[in-house]
Amino acid sequence: QEKNIAKKCRQIHTGDINQFCPSLKANDANIPKVTHEKYLGDKIAGSCDNKENIKERKAKGIGIVSQIMT
């Protein structure tokens, strides 16, 4: 069960590329580095922009409007 905790973790570096950013560990397992992750329904990106959230919400809004119109 302890190894399952490490599978749920993700490391996102925000801001400029930093070669000194340390590798993180959970229960002696390396946490994988990712560029974006979904958290509480929103996508968090390492580039600190909200473009993906805006695209998802726009598509969801268009779908809801289509349902209302039919």
HTML snippet that shows the backbone in 3Dmol.js (N, CA, C, O; Angstrom):
<script src="https://3Dmol.org/build/3Dmol-min.js"></script>
<div id="view" style="width:600px;height:400px;position:relative"></div>
<script>
const pdb = `
ATOM      1  N   GLN A   1       0.820  -1.194   0.000  1.00  0.00           N
ATOM      2  CA  GLN A   1       0.000   0.000   0.000  1.00  0.00           C
ATOM      3  C   GLN A   1       0.866   1.261   0.000  1.00  0.00           C
ATOM      4  O   GLN A   1       0.464   2.280  -0.561  1.00  0.00           O
ATOM      5  N   GLU A   2       2.043   1.208   0.618  1.00  0.00           N
ATOM      6  CA  GLU A   2       2.921   2.374   0.663  1.00  0.00           C
ATOM      7  C   GLU A   2       3.389   2.782  -0.723  1.00  0.00           C
ATOM      8  O   GLU A   2       3.572   3.973  -0.977  1.00  0.00           O
ATOM      9  N   LYS A   3       3.590   1.828  -1.629  1.00  0.00           N
ATOM     10  CA  LYS A   3       4.049   2.161  -2.977  1.00  0.00           C
ATOM     11  C   LYS A   3       2.948   2.824  -3.792  1.00  0.00           C
ATOM     12  O   LYS A   3       3.241   3.546  -4.745  1.00  0.00           O
ATOM     13  N   ASN A   4       1.680   2.591  -3.435  1.00  0.00           N
ATOM     14  CA  ASN A   4       0.568   3.242  -4.133  1.00  0.00           C
ATOM     15  C   ASN A   4       0.583   4.745  -3.910  1.00  0.00           C
ATOM     16  O   ASN A   4       0.147   5.502  -4.777  1.00  0.00           O
ATOM     17  N   ILE A   5       1.076   5.188  -2.761  1.00  0.00           N
ATOM     18  CA  ILE A   5       1.147   6.619  -2.475  1.00  0.00           C
ATOM     19  C   ILE A   5       2.077   7.295  -3.472  1.00  0.00           C
ATOM     20  O   ILE A   5       1.764   8.376  -3.970  1.00  0.00           O
ATOM     21  N   ALA A   6       3.211   6.677  -3.770  1.00  0.00           N
ATOM     22  CA  ALA A   6       4.168   7.255  -4.713  1.00  0.00           C
ATOM     23  C   ALA A   6       3.577   7.329  -6.118  1.00  0.00           C
ATOM     24  O   ALA A   6       3.935   8.230  -6.876  1.00  0.00           O
ATOM     25  N   LYS A   7       2.696   6.421  -6.486  1.00  0.00           N
ATOM     26  CA  LYS A   7       2.080   6.442  -7.816  1.00  0.00           C
ATOM     27  C   LYS A   7       1.105   7.600  -7.966  1.00  0.00           C
ATOM     28  O   LYS A   7       0.872   8.066  -9.081  1.00  0.00           O
ATOM     29  N   LYS A   8       0.534   8.071  -6.868  1.00  0.00           N
ATOM     30  CA  LYS A   8      -0.439   9.153  -6.921  1.00  0.00           C
ATOM     31  C   LYS A   8       0.219  10.523  -6.969  1.00  0.00           C
ATOM     32  O   LYS A   8      -0.426  11.501  -7.344  1.00  0.00           O
ATOM     33  N   CYS A   9       1.480  10.610  -6.600  1.00  0.00           N
ATOM     34  CA  CYS A   9       2.175  11.901  -6.512  1.00  0.00           C
ATOM     35  C   CYS A   9       2.752  12.304  -7.868  1.00  0.00           C
ATOM     36  O   CYS A   9       3.137  11.457  -8.674  1.00  0.00           O
ATOM     37  N   ARG A  10       2.801  13.609  -8.098  1.00  0.00           N
ATOM     38  CA  ARG A  10       3.404  14.168  -9.304  1.00  0.00           C
ATOM     39  C   ARG A  10       4.179  15.413  -8.908  1.00  0.00           C
ATOM     40  O   ARG A  10       3.788  16.117  -7.977  1.00  0.00           O
ATOM     41  N   GLN A  11       5.270  15.692  -9.604  1.00  0.00           N
ATOM     42  CA  GLN A  11       6.074  16.888  -9.354  1.00  0.00           C
ATOM     43  C   GLN A  11       5.967  17.801 -10.561  1.00  0.00           C
ATOM     44  O   GLN A  11       6.250  17.398 -11.689  1.00  0.00           O
ATOM     45  N   ILE A  12       5.550  19.052 -10.306  1.00  0.00           N
ATOM     46  CA  ILE A  12       5.445  20.052 -11.363  1.00  0.00           C
ATOM     47  C   ILE A  12       6.358  21.213 -10.991  1.00  0.00           C
ATOM     48  O   ILE A  12       6.251  21.775  -9.901  1.00  0.00           O
ATOM     49  N   HIS A  13       7.248  21.563 -11.900  1.00  0.00           N
ATOM     50  CA  HIS A  13       8.111  22.727 -11.689  1.00  0.00           C
ATOM     51  C   HIS A  13       7.490  23.905 -12.418  1.00  0.00           C
ATOM     52  O   HIS A  13       7.252  23.840 -13.624  1.00  0.00           O
ATOM     53  N   THR A  14       7.229  24.979 -11.690  1.00  0.00           N
ATOM     54  CA  THR A  14       6.652  26.170 -12.302  1.00  0.00           C
ATOM     55  C   THR A  14       7.729  27.227 -12.482  1.00  0.00           C
ATOM     56  O   THR A  14       8.696  27.286 -11.721  1.00  0.00           O
ATOM     57  N   GLY A  15       7.553  28.041 -13.474  1.00  0.00           N
ATOM     58  CA  GLY A  15       8.494  29.126 -13.717  1.00  0.00           C
ATOM     59  C   GLY A  15       9.604  28.712 -14.673  1.00  0.00           C
ATOM     60  O   GLY A  15       9.460  27.763 -15.444  1.00  0.00           O
ATOM     61  N   ASP A  16      10.718  29.444 -14.607  1.00  0.00           N
ATOM     62  CA  ASP A  16      11.856  29.186 -15.488  1.00  0.00           C
ATOM     63  C   ASP A  16      12.466  27.822 -15.213  1.00  0.00           C
ATOM     64  O   ASP A  16      12.361  27.291 -14.108  1.00  0.00           O
ATOM     65  N   ILE A  17      13.097  27.267 -16.224  1.00  0.00           N
ATOM     66  CA  ILE A  17      13.772  25.974 -16.073  1.00  0.00           C
ATOM     67  C   ILE A  17      14.926  26.138 -15.098  1.00  0.00           C
ATOM     68  O   ILE A  17      15.752  27.041 -15.236  1.00  0.00           O
ATOM     69  N   ASN A  18      14.970  25.262 -14.123  1.00  0.00           N
ATOM     70  CA  ASN A  18      16.004  25.324 -13.103  1.00  0.00           C
ATOM     71  C   ASN A  18      16.689  23.969 -13.029  1.00  0.00           C
ATOM     72  O   ASN A  18      16.056  22.969 -12.692  1.00  0.00           O
ATOM     73  N   GLN A  19      17.961  23.931 -13.339  1.00  0.00           N
ATOM     74  CA  GLN A  19      18.672  22.659 -13.334  1.00  0.00           C
ATOM     75  C   GLN A  19      18.937  22.167 -11.916  1.00  0.00           C
ATOM     76  O   GLN A  19      19.324  21.013 -11.729  1.00  0.00           O
ATOM     77  N   PHE A  20      18.736  23.019 -10.917  1.00  0.00           N
ATOM     78  CA  PHE A  20      18.988  22.637  -9.533  1.00  0.00           C
ATOM     79  C   PHE A  20      17.722  22.208  -8.802  1.00  0.00           C
ATOM     80  O   PHE A  20      17.745  22.052  -7.581  1.00  0.00           O
ATOM     81  N   CYS A  21      16.644  22.020  -9.506  1.00  0.00           N
ATOM     82  CA  CYS A  21      15.394  21.573  -8.898  1.00  0.00           C
ATOM     83  C   CYS A  21      15.586  20.123  -8.434  1.00  0.00           C
ATOM     84  O   CYS A  21      15.875  19.255  -9.258  1.00  0.00           O
ATOM     85  N   PRO A  22      15.434  19.848  -7.148  1.00  0.00           N
ATOM     86  CA  PRO A  22      15.738  18.505  -6.640  1.00  0.00           C
ATOM     87  C   PRO A  22      14.679  17.480  -7.042  1.00  0.00           C
ATOM     88  O   PRO A  22      13.528  17.824  -7.310  1.00  0.00           O
ATOM     89  N   SER A  23      15.089  16.234  -7.077  1.00  0.00           N
ATOM     90  CA  SER A  23      14.144  15.137  -7.289  1.00  0.00           C
ATOM     91  C   SER A  23      13.477  14.831  -5.960  1.00  0.00           C
ATOM     92  O   SER A  23      14.145  14.713  -4.933  1.00  0.00           O
ATOM     93  N   LEU A  24      12.171  14.705  -5.982  1.00  0.00           N
ATOM     94  CA  LEU A  24      11.435  14.421  -4.761  1.00  0.00           C
ATOM     95  C   LEU A  24      11.164  12.932  -4.648  1.00  0.00           C
ATOM     96  O   LEU A  24      11.098  12.224  -5.653  1.00  0.00           O
ATOM     97  N   LYS A  25      11.009  12.460  -3.412  1.00  0.00           N
ATOM     98  CA  LYS A  25      10.735  11.046  -3.169  1.00  0.00           C
ATOM     99  C   LYS A  25       9.561  10.909  -2.219  1.00  0.00           C
ATOM    100  O   LYS A  25       9.336  11.755  -1.354  1.00  0.00           O
ATOM    101  N   ALA A  26       8.817   9.823  -2.396  1.00  0.00           N
ATOM    102  CA  ALA A  26       7.745   9.448  -1.480  1.00  0.00           C
ATOM    103  C   ALA A  26       7.928   7.962  -1.188  1.00  0.00           C
ATOM    104  O   ALA A  26       7.863   7.130  -2.092  1.00  0.00           O
ATOM    105  N   ASN A  27       8.153   7.646   0.060  1.00  0.00           N
ATOM    106  CA  ASN A  27       8.385   6.249   0.465  1.00  0.00           C
ATOM    107  C   ASN A  27       9.499   5.605  -0.341  1.00  0.00           C
ATOM    108  O   ASN A  27       9.347   4.489  -0.837  1.00  0.00           O
ATOM    109  N   ASP A  28      10.609   6.301  -0.472  1.00  0.00           N
ATOM    110  CA  ASP A  28      11.815   5.827  -1.169  1.00  0.00           C
ATOM    111  C   ASP A  28      11.600   5.565  -2.657  1.00  0.00           C
ATOM    112  O   ASP A  28      12.393   4.854  -3.274  1.00  0.00           O
ATOM    113  N   ALA A  29      10.557   6.118  -3.236  1.00  0.00           N
ATOM    114  CA  ALA A  29      10.317   5.998  -4.676  1.00  0.00           C
ATOM    115  C   ALA A  29      10.339   7.406  -5.271  1.00  0.00           C
ATOM    116  O   ALA A  29       9.772   8.334  -4.695  1.00  0.00           O
ATOM    117  N   ASN A  30      10.988   7.561  -6.413  1.00  0.00           N
ATOM    118  CA  ASN A  30      11.046   8.863  -7.064  1.00  0.00           C
ATOM    119  C   ASN A  30       9.673   9.294  -7.545  1.00  0.00           C
ATOM    120  O   ASN A  30       8.919   8.487  -8.089  1.00  0.00           O
ATOM    121  N   ILE A  31       9.345  10.566  -7.345  1.00  0.00           N
ATOM    122  CA  ILE A  31       8.086  11.130  -7.824  1.00  0.00           C
ATOM    123  C   ILE A  31       8.316  11.599  -9.257  1.00  0.00           C
ATOM    124  O   ILE A  31       9.244  12.368  -9.508  1.00  0.00           O
ATOM    125  N   PRO A  32       7.489  11.152 -10.201  1.00  0.00           N
ATOM    126  CA  PRO A  32       7.704  11.545 -11.605  1.00  0.00           C
ATOM    127  C   PRO A  32       7.434  13.027 -11.842  1.00  0.00           C
ATOM    128  O   PRO A  32       6.529  13.612 -11.248  1.00  0.00           O
ATOM    129  N   LYS A  33       8.237  13.620 -12.723  1.00  0.00           N
ATOM    130  CA  LYS A  33       8.060  15.018 -13.100  1.00  0.00           C
ATOM    131  C   LYS A  33       7.104  15.099 -14.285  1.00  0.00           C
ATOM    132  O   LYS A  33       7.247  14.353 -15.254  1.00  0.00           O
ATOM    133  N   VAL A  34       6.130  16.003 -14.208  1.00  0.00           N
ATOM    134  CA  VAL A  34       5.156  16.185 -15.281  1.00  0.00           C
ATOM    135  C   VAL A  34       5.062  17.674 -15.612  1.00  0.00           C
ATOM    136  O   VAL A  34       5.463  18.519 -14.811  1.00  0.00           O
ATOM    137  N   THR A  35       4.533  17.991 -16.787  1.00  0.00           N
ATOM    138  CA  THR A  35       4.389  19.386 -17.192  1.00  0.00           C
ATOM    139  C   THR A  35       3.023  19.949 -16.818  1.00  0.00           C
ATOM    140  O   THR A  35       2.871  21.163 -16.679  1.00  0.00           O
ATOM    141  N   HIS A  36       2.022  19.074 -16.652  1.00  0.00           N
ATOM    142  CA  HIS A  36       0.698  19.521 -16.234  1.00  0.00           C
ATOM    143  C   HIS A  36      -0.014  18.380 -15.526  1.00  0.00           C
ATOM    144  O   HIS A  36       0.321  17.211 -15.719  1.00  0.00           O
ATOM    145  N   GLU A  37      -0.991  18.724 -14.710  1.00  0.00           N
ATOM    146  CA  GLU A  37      -1.744  17.736 -13.940  1.00  0.00           C
ATOM    147  C   GLU A  37      -3.119  18.306 -13.646  1.00  0.00           C
ATOM    148  O   GLU A  37      -3.277  19.521 -13.526  1.00  0.00           O
ATOM    149  N   LYS A  38      -4.117  17.438 -13.528  1.00  0.00           N
ATOM    150  CA  LYS A  38      -5.460  17.872 -13.187  1.00  0.00           C
ATOM    151  C   LYS A  38      -5.620  17.793 -11.665  1.00  0.00           C
ATOM    152  O   LYS A  38      -5.341  16.760 -11.056  1.00  0.00           O
ATOM    153  N   TYR A  39      -6.068  18.891 -11.062  1.00  0.00           N
ATOM    154  CA  TYR A  39      -6.222  18.960  -9.612  1.00  0.00           C
ATOM    155  C   TYR A  39      -7.524  19.690  -9.297  1.00  0.00           C
ATOM    156  O   TYR A  39      -7.701  20.845  -9.685  1.00  0.00           O
ATOM    157  N   LEU A  40      -8.419  19.027  -8.604  1.00  0.00           N
ATOM    158  CA  LEU A  40      -9.726  19.579  -8.238  1.00  0.00           C
ATOM    159  C   LEU A  40     -10.484  20.123  -9.440  1.00  0.00           C
ATOM    160  O   LEU A  40     -11.140  21.162  -9.356  1.00  0.00           O
ATOM    161  N   GLY A  41     -10.389  19.409 -10.567  1.00  0.00           N
ATOM    162  CA  GLY A  41     -11.138  19.776 -11.763  1.00  0.00           C
ATOM    163  C   GLY A  41     -10.446  20.763 -12.676  1.00  0.00           C
ATOM    164  O   GLY A  41     -10.906  20.978 -13.797  1.00  0.00           O
ATOM    165  N   ASP A  42      -9.356  21.370 -12.238  1.00  0.00           N
ATOM    166  CA  ASP A  42      -8.625  22.327 -13.059  1.00  0.00           C
ATOM    167  C   ASP A  42      -7.275  21.748 -13.448  1.00  0.00           C
ATOM    168  O   ASP A  42      -6.678  20.980 -12.693  1.00  0.00           O
ATOM    169  N   LYS A  43      -6.800  22.120 -14.624  1.00  0.00           N
ATOM    170  CA  LYS A  43      -5.475  21.693 -15.044  1.00  0.00           C
ATOM    171  C   LYS A  43      -4.443  22.705 -14.570  1.00  0.00           C
ATOM    172  O   LYS A  43      -4.567  23.903 -14.822  1.00  0.00           O
ATOM    173  N   ILE A  44      -3.437  22.212 -13.889  1.00  0.00           N
ATOM    174  CA  ILE A  44      -2.342  23.050 -13.428  1.00  0.00           C
ATOM    175  C   ILE A  44      -1.174  22.788 -14.351  1.00  0.00           C
ATOM    176  O   ILE A  44      -0.752  21.643 -14.516  1.00  0.00           O
ATOM    177  N   ALA A  45      -0.644  23.850 -14.962  1.00  0.00           N
ATOM    178  CA  ALA A  45       0.450  23.718 -15.906  1.00  0.00           C
ATOM    179  C   ALA A  45       1.712  24.335 -15.316  1.00  0.00           C
ATOM    180  O   ALA A  45       1.652  25.305 -14.560  1.00  0.00           O
ATOM    181  N   GLY A  46       2.851  23.757 -15.675  1.00  0.00           N
ATOM    182  CA  GLY A  46       4.124  24.279 -15.226  1.00  0.00           C
ATOM    183  C   GLY A  46       4.430  25.646 -15.793  1.00  0.00           C
ATOM    184  O   GLY A  46       5.243  26.384 -15.235  1.00  0.00           O
ATOM    185  N   SER A  47       3.788  25.995 -16.900  1.00  0.00           N
ATOM    186  CA  SER A  47       4.003  27.301 -17.518  1.00  0.00           C
ATOM    187  C   SER A  47       3.155  28.389 -16.866  1.00  0.00           C
ATOM    188  O   SER A  47       3.234  29.550 -17.268  1.00  0.00           O
ATOM    189  N   CYS A  48       2.351  28.039 -15.874  1.00  0.00           N
ATOM    190  CA  CYS A  48       1.504  28.974 -15.104  1.00  0.00           C
ATOM    191  C   CYS A  48       0.464  29.692 -15.955  1.00  0.00           C
ATOM    192  O   CYS A  48       0.104  30.829 -15.653  1.00  0.00           O
ATOM    193  N   ASP A  49      -0.023  29.050 -17.011  1.00  0.00           N
ATOM    194  CA  ASP A  49      -1.090  29.668 -17.793  1.00  0.00           C
ATOM    195  C   ASP A  49      -2.370  28.849 -17.641  1.00  0.00           C
ATOM    196  O   ASP A  49      -2.342  27.712 -17.171  1.00  0.00           O
ATOM    197  N   ASN A  50      -3.476  29.435 -18.040  1.00  0.00           N
ATOM    198  CA  ASN A  50      -4.784  28.791 -17.903  1.00  0.00           C
ATOM    199  C   ASN A  50      -5.393  28.423 -19.246  1.00  0.00           C
ATOM    200  O   ASN A  50      -6.610  28.261 -19.337  1.00  0.00           O
ATOM    201  N   LYS A  51      -4.595  28.289 -20.278  1.00  0.00           N
ATOM    202  CA  LYS A  51      -5.124  28.019 -21.618  1.00  0.00           C
ATOM    203  C   LYS A  51      -5.920  26.721 -21.670  1.00  0.00           C
ATOM    204  O   LYS A  51      -6.986  26.671 -22.282  1.00  0.00           O
ATOM    205  N   GLU A  52      -5.409  25.675 -21.034  1.00  0.00           N
ATOM    206  CA  GLU A  52      -6.113  24.385 -21.060  1.00  0.00           C
ATOM    207  C   GLU A  52      -7.444  24.474 -20.308  1.00  0.00           C
ATOM    208  O   GLU A  52      -8.437  23.906 -20.761  1.00  0.00           O
ATOM    209  N   ASN A  53      -7.483  25.167 -19.183  1.00  0.00           N
ATOM    210  CA  ASN A  53      -8.737  25.340 -18.450  1.00  0.00           C
ATOM    211  C   ASN A  53      -9.757  26.097 -19.282  1.00  0.00           C
ATOM    212  O   ASN A  53     -10.935  25.741 -19.305  1.00  0.00           O
ATOM    213  N   ILE A  54      -9.312  27.128 -19.956  1.00  0.00           N
ATOM    214  CA  ILE A  54     -10.214  27.926 -20.787  1.00  0.00           C
ATOM    215  C   ILE A  54     -10.770  27.089 -21.927  1.00  0.00           C
ATOM    216  O   ILE A  54     -11.962  27.169 -22.224  1.00  0.00           O
ATOM    217  N   LYS A  55      -9.920  26.280 -22.575  1.00  0.00           N
ATOM    218  CA  LYS A  55     -10.390  25.408 -23.669  1.00  0.00           C
ATOM    219  C   LYS A  55     -11.432  24.417 -23.175  1.00  0.00           C
ATOM    220  O   LYS A  55     -12.456  24.219 -23.828  1.00  0.00           O
ATOM    221  N   GLU A  56     -11.180  23.786 -22.017  1.00  0.00           N
ATOM    222  CA  GLU A  56     -12.132  22.810 -21.472  1.00  0.00           C
ATOM    223  C   GLU A  56     -13.466  23.461 -21.118  1.00  0.00           C
ATOM    224  O   GLU A  56     -14.525  22.919 -21.433  1.00  0.00           O
ATOM    225  N   ARG A  57     -13.417  24.608 -20.474  1.00  0.00           N
ATOM    226  CA  ARG A  57     -14.649  25.278 -20.064  1.00  0.00           C
ATOM    227  C   ARG A  57     -15.429  25.800 -21.262  1.00  0.00           C
ATOM    228  O   ARG A  57     -16.660  25.798 -21.251  1.00  0.00           O
ATOM    229  N   LYS A  58     -14.722  26.247 -22.295  1.00  0.00           N
ATOM    230  CA  LYS A  58     -15.389  26.717 -23.512  1.00  0.00           C
ATOM    231  C   LYS A  58     -16.120  25.560 -24.186  1.00  0.00           C
ATOM    232  O   LYS A  58     -17.271  25.701 -24.600  1.00  0.00           O
ATOM    233  N   ALA A  59     -15.439  24.403 -24.294  1.00  0.00           N
ATOM    234  CA  ALA A  59     -16.057  23.229 -24.911  1.00  0.00           C
ATOM    235  C   ALA A  59     -17.256  22.755 -24.092  1.00  0.00           C
ATOM    236  O   ALA A  59     -18.281  22.368 -24.653  1.00  0.00           O
ATOM    237  N   LYS A  60     -17.127  22.786 -22.775  1.00  0.00           N
ATOM    238  CA  LYS A  60     -18.235  22.369 -21.913  1.00  0.00           C
ATOM    239  C   LYS A  60     -19.421  23.330 -22.075  1.00  0.00           C
ATOM    240  O   LYS A  60     -20.571  22.895 -22.123  1.00  0.00           O
ATOM    241  N   GLY A  61     -19.139  24.622 -22.157  1.00  0.00           N
ATOM    242  CA  GLY A  61     -20.203  25.611 -22.340  1.00  0.00           C
ATOM    243  C   GLY A  61     -20.924  25.440 -23.656  1.00  0.00           C
ATOM    244  O   GLY A  61     -22.149  25.549 -23.712  1.00  0.00           O
ATOM    245  N   ILE A  62     -20.179  25.173 -24.721  1.00  0.00           N
ATOM    246  CA  ILE A  62     -20.788  24.959 -26.037  1.00  0.00           C
ATOM    247  C   ILE A  62     -21.693  23.730 -26.002  1.00  0.00           C
ATOM    248  O   ILE A  62     -22.779  23.736 -26.581  1.00  0.00           O
ATOM    249  N   GLY A  63     -21.240  22.675 -25.318  1.00  0.00           N
ATOM    250  CA  GLY A  63     -22.051  21.465 -25.201  1.00  0.00           C
ATOM    251  C   GLY A  63     -23.340  21.703 -24.425  1.00  0.00           C
ATOM    252  O   GLY A  63     -24.396  21.188 -24.792  1.00  0.00           O
ATOM    253  N   ILE A  64     -23.253  22.473 -23.369  1.00  0.00           N
ATOM    254  CA  ILE A  64     -24.447  22.777 -22.562  1.00  0.00           C
ATOM    255  C   ILE A  64     -25.422  23.648 -23.343  1.00  0.00           C
ATOM    256  O   ILE A  64     -26.633  23.435 -23.274  1.00  0.00           O
ATOM    257  N   VAL A  65     -24.908  24.625 -24.084  1.00  0.00           N
ATOM    258  CA  VAL A  65     -25.780  25.476 -24.909  1.00  0.00           C
ATOM    259  C   VAL A  65     -26.480  24.629 -25.971  1.00  0.00           C
ATOM    260  O   VAL A  65     -27.661  24.837 -26.246  1.00  0.00           O
ATOM    261  N   SER A  66     -25.764  23.678 -26.569  1.00  0.00           N
ATOM    262  CA  SER A  66     -26.372  22.799 -27.573  1.00  0.00           C
ATOM    263  C   SER A  66     -27.492  21.974 -26.975  1.00  0.00           C
ATOM    264  O   SER A  66     -28.530  21.782 -27.608  1.00  0.00           O
ATOM    265  N   GLN A  67     -27.291  21.480 -25.751  1.00  0.00           N
ATOM    266  CA  GLN A  67     -28.344  20.697 -25.092  1.00  0.00           C
ATOM    267  C   GLN A  67     -29.566  21.563 -24.814  1.00  0.00           C
ATOM    268  O   GLN A  67     -30.700  21.120 -24.998  1.00  0.00           O
ATOM    269  N   ILE A  68     -29.337  22.795 -24.373  1.00  0.00           N
ATOM    270  CA  ILE A  68     -30.453  23.702 -24.091  1.00  0.00           C
ATOM    271  C   ILE A  68     -31.244  24.021 -25.352  1.00  0.00           C
ATOM    272  O   ILE A  68     -32.475  24.056 -25.332  1.00  0.00           O
ATOM    273  N   MET A  69     -30.526  24.255 -26.453  1.00  0.00           N
ATOM    274  CA  MET A  69     -31.192  24.612 -27.706  1.00  0.00           C
ATOM    275  C   MET A  69     -32.019  23.449 -28.269  1.00  0.00           C
ATOM    276  O   MET A  69     -33.025  23.683 -28.938  1.00  0.00           O
ATOM    277  N   THR A  70     -31.619  22.225 -28.014  1.00  0.00           N
ATOM    278  CA  THR A  70     -32.402  21.088 -28.527  1.00  0.00           C
ATOM    279  C   THR A  70     -33.545  20.830 -27.582  1.00  0.00           C
ATOM    280  O   THR A  70     -34.339  19.918 -27.810  1.00  0.00           O
TER     281      THR A  70
END
`;
const viewer = $3Dmol.createViewer("view");
viewer.addModel(pdb, "pdb");
viewer.setStyle({}, {cartoon: {color: "spectrum"}});
viewer.zoomTo();
viewer.render();
</script>
